[in-house]
């Protein structure tokens, strides 16, 4: 019904919703991909798009990752 990018975005956002605690917990693209059985590179691309759209916030480096904006 949905395209691959949309399915991946829904899976990633639902994973972020599961751990959401006001933005304290951040998940890496690898953690999201592994938990949902998705391709790591494609998840990274989708997360970048979601970040540019202002839906999520990403932080680089140790302790970094993604959470809702």
N, C-alpha and C positions, 0 to 999 in steps of 0.2 A: 504494500500500500504506500509506504513512504520510501524515499530514496535512501541510499546507504549513508549519506552524510547526515540526513535527518534522524535516522535510526541511531547513529552513533552519538549525535548530539543529545538525544533523549536519554540514552543509556548513561552518558557522562553526567548529565544534569541530575538524573535520578540518583546516581552514586554520590554526587556532592550533597544532595538533599539528605541522604541517609546519615551523613556524618556532620551535617551542619550544626554548629554550636555558637553561632554569632560571629563566625569568621576566625575562630582560634585554630581550628583544625584545617590544615591544607593538605590536599592530595596531589601527588605528581601525576603527570600524564601516564607514566608507566604503571602506577598503582591503580589508576582508573581502568586502564586497558586490561591489566591482568585480572582484576576483579570481575570484569564483564566479558572476558574472552575476546577482546577486540585487538586489532592491529595497532601497535604502539605508535607508529609514525602517523597513521591516519587520525588517531585520537588527538595527537599533538596538533595536527593541522586544524581539526574541528575546534579544539579548545582555544586556539589562537583566534579563530573567527568569532567564537562566542565572547572572547575577551574584547575584541575590537568593537563588538556590538554593545558592550557595556553590561552584559548579563553576568559575567564572572570576572574575578580579579586574579591576576597571576603575579607571583613573586619568584624571582630567580634565586638560585643559590641554596646553600644549606638552610633547611627549615622553610624553604619556599614551597610553592605549589599553587594550587587553584582553590578558590572558594567563591561563594556568591558575592557579587559586587554590592 
